Amino acid sequence: MDEKIRKHFRKVDPIIFSVVNKVGVLGPMISNDYFSDLCEIIINQQLSDKAAATIFTRFKKIFPKGEITPQSLLKLSDEKIRSCGTSNAKVSFLKDLAKKILAEELQLDELDKLTDELVITELTKVKGIGPWSAEMFLMFTLGRADIFSHGDLGLRNAIKKLYKFKKEPTKKQIEKIVEKWIPYRTYASRILWKSLELK
């Protein structure tokens, strides 16, 4: 599989291919803990990786045996959740997510059967989950191979740097680059994020 993806990037985009040679092929990830992953995505919004990881570790510790479930989340007071370092807004988003799951307005076990677009439609019914959060879920929980998030600042910065744009590229300019990567946009996204760590 890796070789197939390397060949694809070599053929369609020499710039991203030059990064593949430095960082390797990085692909989507699969997880079975949908609820915990969504909580983590909400907590991670607009935070650095380091701050997000610290807060999520604390968050996990307030659950019995570290098992994050909708039922146990709703038993926690707002103060208890806030004590992990989350904002008031994120506490309300987490509780809205738990309520929608328990009311079966959002059926987590059905998500892997849906198309990417439908997953985004379902998840964005939850307060505080926008397209970016849904796209992260597609990449890092459902393991979808062809996702790119226009709302991700890191991806936009990586494209600006690698493709030598003098100022912030427009969505149209980014789309022109990104469409070459189909059907491996998730791989390209992970390679772009990794490129930001290169000196």
N, C-alpha and C positions, 0 to 999 in steps of 0.2 A: 504493500500500500504506500509506504513512504516513498519508494522509488517512482511510483506512478505520479505522486503529488509533486515530487522534485521535477520530473519531466514536464509536467503541466506548467509549473512556474518558469522553468527554463525557456519553454516555448513562448509563453504569453507575456512575460514581464521580467526582463533581465535585472531590474532594480531590486525587486523583492527576492529574486533568486540569489542575488549576491548576499543577502542577509541570511537566507536559508543555509548557505554554506558556513556561516559563522555560528548560527544558533540551533541548526537542525530543524527537523519537521516537528511542529507542535500541533496537536489536533484537539478536537472537542473532548469533553470529559463526561462520564456518565455516573450518576449517583441515584440511589433509590430513596433517599430521604428528602422528598420534595418539600415538606413543610419546613424542616430545619433550613434547607437551602434558601427558601424564599425569605425566611426570617433574616438569614445572613445577608441576602441581597439588599433587603430594606435597610438593615443596619449599616451596610457598606456605602450607601448612597452619599456622594459628595465628601467622602473621607479618603485619606491616604490609606494605602494597603496596611501600613503598620498600625495606624490608629484603629482601623476597622477590625483587624485581627485581635487586638487587645480587648476591644469592647465585646466582640463576639465570644471570646474565651470567658469573660466575666459573665456574660448573658447565659452561656451554657451551664455555668456553675450554679445558677439559681433554680435549676430544674432538678427534681428528684432523679438521682443516678445520671444526670446530664442528658436525660431524654426529653427532647423538645417536642411537645404535642400541643394541638390546639386546646385541648381540655385543660392541661396544666398551665398553659399561658394565661387563659382567662381567669384562673384562680389567683394569679399574682396581682398585687396592687400596682397601680401606675408608678408609685414611689419606688417600689422594689425594682421594677424594670429600669426606671430612670437612674437608679443607683449604679447601674453598669456603665453609664456614660451616654445613654441614648437621649435624644431630644424628646420633648413632649409630643411633637408631631409624629415622630417615628413610633412612639408608644401607641398612639391612636391608630397608626397604619398596621402595626403588628396585631392589635386587638381586632381590627376590622377584618384582617386576613383570617384569623382564627374563627371569628363569628361566621364569616361567609362559608368556610369549610364545614363547620358544624351544621349550618342551615342547608348544606348541600347546594348552595348557590354556585360554589366553585367545587368541581369534582376532580380532585388531584389525580386520582387513579385513572382518569380518562385522558389526561393531557398527552401522554405519549402516543395516543392513537390519532391525535389531531395534526393538521398541517401546521407549519410554522405560523402562518397568518392567524389561524384560529386559536392557537395557543396564546398569541399576543392579545387577541380580542378577549379571551377568557380572563387572562391574568390582569389586564388593565381595568377590569371591573372593580378591582380592589383599590381602596383609597391608598394613594402613595406608591402604587406600582404603575409606572409609565412604560413606554416602549423600551427604554434602556434596560430597566430591570427585567422585563420579559425576555429581551434578547440575551441577557446574561444567563437566564434560566435555560434558554434553548441551547446555548453553547456549553454551559458547565454542569447542567443537570441532565438534560435530555440527550446530550451528545449529538446535536444536529451539526452537520458538516458545512453548511453553506449560509452562515449568518454573518452579517456585518452591522455594526451599530453606529449610525451617523451621529447619535447623541453622545458618543464616548470621546471625551477630550483627549485622552491618551492616544487613541487611534488617529484623531485629526492632527495631533502634534507630530506623531510618527510620520504621517504622510507628508506633512509640511516639510519636515526635516529631510526625509529620504528623497522626495521628489523635487526638492529645492524650490519650494514656493517662497517668494519674498514676504507675502502676507498670507493670512488665514485663507486656505483654499475654500471655494464655494462648494455647496452640496453637489452642484452639477459637475464641477471639476473632479471632486472625489469620486462621484458615481462613474465617471469615465474611466478612472483607474480601476476601481473596484469590480466593475462588470467583467473585466478580463479574467478575474480569479474564479468566477463561477465554474464548477460547483464546489469550490473549496474555500469559500470566503472566511469560514471559521479558522481554518489553518492560517490563512493570510493574516487574520486579526491577531492571532496569538504570536505570530512571527513579528508583527508590527510592535506589539507591546514589548516583546523581548528586545527589539531593536533599540528601544529607549534606554536600555541598561548598558548598551555598548558605548565604549569611549570613542 
